[in-house]
Amino acid sequence: MGLRNNYRRGMPFLEVLFKDIACIIREVYYFVQNNGKLPVWVAAPTYPSKKTTLSKIARMNRVRLTNKLVSNPDVIIYFENVTYGSASSLRRKYPKARIINVNCPDISKERVHVVHLEALGYSMNLNPKTYIGVAVEKSDENAVHDGQEVMCPVSFPKTDAVYQKVLDNTNEAGEYVDIRVPVIHGKIPLVYLKFKTKKHRFTNKAHRATLHKPEDIFSQEEISQIEKYALAMKVDFCEFDVLRHKGNQKIYIIDVNKTPYGPPEPLSKKDQTVALKKLSYAFLTLLNAKV
């Protein structure tokens, strides 16, 4: 527990003290810059890392970002980096307030599959007991990055894993191309392409990244599908991991991230700044939208 935020359990006292002092200095600066005002955004229960997109948007807009459940915050965001979460503490503290992302507690691979079928009409999941051929086995938990290829049929599938089609998302240079799609208030403000080597195919490690307009990467039908998916997933502020399969040129949403980190580090500094401005504008639009 800290004075300004609730930090991770077991954090050394000196580290807590240093973080609190840094927060106070930053907040005084924001207070002066905002002509005597300090907007407060509550993001809880997890305190957002400085590398998260939300933290960067907060700094750009000179607001206090905290996971302490203070009275009368300007913005409330359910922010928890887990697969199966609960916003019960936020609901109890702010029973009548609008809470961003509050209706999306489950981002498991199975949930991703069910919503994918609902919104796009197809999915990448398969039955490992009956399918014949190579499949990808990955944990049902989000953000584990433990995918591996296995030969099916599998007599005794893991109960905590999902089995999916092997998607060919390589380009002409042999790089594996992940499409990272921020979705804020049901709209796509921008798209990143993240390029990986075969060694890091199933990890989050990209050696380069590029910034694009949504219409440069997706057809209008695909943009509508992604927006429909976000609506069905009941998520307000997130990023999707999308792959385009060479075999049929269809897109597949493989992951939902409600606590995104970004813009991607391999992106140029200039493009990072451009992306952050677009994300900030989209987020402020979400905050001002009528619900």
N, C-alpha and C positions, 0 to 999 in steps of 0.2 A: 504494500500500500504506500502511495506517495501523497504529497500535499496537493499536487495538481492533477495526477492521474493514478489509476490503479495499474501498477506494473506487474510483470510476471512474478509468480510465487518464487520465493527464494532469491530474489535479486539482492545483491550486496547493498548495505546501507549507503556506502559512498556513491555507488552508481545511481541509486534512487535520488540522493541529494543532488548529484550533478545534473541529472535529468530535470529535476524540479527547478533548479536554478536557471537552467537553459530555457525552460518553459516560461518562467517569470520574466526573464529578460526579453524574450521574443514577444510575450503578451504586452509588455509595457511599450515596446516599439510599435506593435500593431495599434495599441490604444492611441498613441500619439499620431500615427499615420492616418487613423480613422477619425481624427478630430474629436477625441474623447469618447469613442464608442468601441466596444469589443464584442462583436458577434460571437456566439458560442454554438458549436456543433457537437452534439453528443453522438459518438460512435461506440457502441458497446455490444457485448461485453469485452471484446478484444480491443486493446489499444492499438490503433493503426501504426505500423512501422513507418518511418520517414520515407521508405522506398515505395510505399503503396501509392496508387493513383489518387486516392482520397486525400491522403496527407499532403500531396503536392498541390492539389486543387485548393485545399484549405490554406496553405502558405501563400499561394498566388492571390487569394482573396483576403488575406490578413485577418483570419478568424482564429479563435481558440478552438482546437480540436481535442476533445477529452473523452475518456470512457467513464468518468465519474457521473453519476446520475444527478446532475445539478437541477435546480428548479428553473423552469421557464427558459429552456434553451431555444435558440432560433431554429435549429434543425436537429432531427433525431434519426439515426441510421442504425439499423440492426447490422452489426459488423462482427462476424464470428467465423474464423477460418477452420471450420469443421464440416464434415459431410452431413451429419444429422445434428441440427442445432435447435435451440429454443430461445425465443425472444420473450419468455414469460416475465423476466424481471423488468424489461422495458414496458411491457403491457401493463404491469401492476403500477409502475411509477408514473406512466403517462397514459392513463386509460382512454382519454379522449383526443390525444394528439395523433397527428399523422406520423407514421414511422416508415421510413424508406426500407424496402426489402423485407418487411416483416412477414409477408405471406409466402416466402420461399425458404423454408427451413431445411428442405431435403434436396441435395444436389448430387446424390449418388449416381453411379453409372446406370443403375436400373431405372431410376427416375428419369435420367436423360433419355434413355431408350423409350420409355413409355410416352413421354411428351413428344419425342421425335416422330413416333408413329402417328400420334394425334395431329401434329402440326404439318408434317411433311409427307405423311402417307407411306413412309418406308423407314427402315432402320438398318443399322450395321450389326445388330446382335444376331446370334445364331445358337442353335441347340448343339452343344459339343458332343452329345451322345449319338446324334444321328448324322451330323454334318461329316462329309468326307473331304479331307484336304487340310491345308494349313490355315490356322486361325490365330488371332491375337488373344492371349490371356492376360487380363489386367485386373487389379484390385477394384472392388466395387467402391472403395473409398476414393474421395476426390484428392487430386494433386499428389498422388503417391509416385507416379511416373515409373511404374514397375512392369510395364508391358513387355511381353516376350512372345515369340512365335511358338506355337505348339501344333503337333499333328493330331487331327481329329479323324475318327471319333475318339473321345476320351471316356473311358469306362467309369471313372470316378472323378467327375469335375469338382473343383474346389467350390465349397459353398459360399465363400466370401469373395468370389471372383466372377467376372463376366467374360464371355467369349464372343469375339467379334470378327467380322470379315477383315482380311488383310487389304488395306486400302493403298493403292499405289499413288502417292502424292509427290513423286519425283518430277524434277524439271529436266530440261535438255542437258544441263551440266551435271546431273546425277545428284543434285541436292534434294533433300526432303523439305517440302514447303508447307509450313503450318500457316493458316490464315487466322489471325487474332482479331476478333471483332468486338469492340466495345459497343454495348447497347445501353442507352440511357433514355429513360422515359419512352421506351418502345421504338426508338430511332437509332440509326447507326451514324455517328458523327464522322467516323473515319475507319480505316482498316490498316492493319499492319501485316506484312508478309515476313515471316521468320524462317530463315534458311538454316538447315541442320545437316550435319554429316550423318552417314549411316550409323556410326558409333553412338551418336546422341539422338537417334531417331525418336526414341520413346522417352526422352528426358525433356527438360525445359531449357536446355543449353543451345542457343543459336549463335552462329559465328557472324551473321550479318542480318540486318533487318531493313525494310523499306516502308515508307508511308504512302498511302493511297486513298483516293476517294472511293466510297462504296461502289459507285457505278462503274468504276474502272476494273473491279474484281468480280462483281456479281451482276447477273441480269436483274431486271426489275422484278421478275417472278421470284428469283432467289432472295432478293431483299425483302419482299413481302413474306416469304416463307420464314426468314429469320425473325422478322418482326412478329409474326404470328406465333413463333416458338417462344419468344420472350413473354408474350402475353399469356400463353398457356402455362409457362413456367412461373408466372406471377412474380417476376423479378424486375425491379426498377432501375438498378445500377449494377452493371456486371460486365464481364467479358466472356465471349464464347470462343472455344478452340474449334476451328472448322477445317476439314480436309476436303479437297476435291479429288475424287477418284478418277484416274485416267481411264479406267475400264468403261465407265458409263457417263463420265463428266458430271455426275451428281455431286452435290455438297453433302457433307455429313457433320453434324454438330456432335463432337465427341466429349466435350467438357464444358461445364458452367462454373465460372469463378466469380463469386460475389465480393471477394476481397482482393481485387486485381493489383498487381505490381506493374508499374509502367510509367511512361512509355518504355519499350524494350531498350536495354542498355546498348546493344549494337547499333541502334538507330543514331544517325548523326545528331550532333548537338542542336543544329538548326532545326531539323525535323522534330526533335524532342520538344523544342519550344513551341513550334507550330501545333503539334499534337496536343500539348497540354492546354494551350489557349482554346482549342476547339472542344476539348473535353470539359474544361471549366465552363465554357459558354453553355454546353449541353446540360451540365449539372445544374447550373443556375436556372436554366429553363425548366428543369424538372422541379426545382424548389418553388418556382413561381406558378407552376401549373395548378389549375383547379382540379380537385378530386371529389 
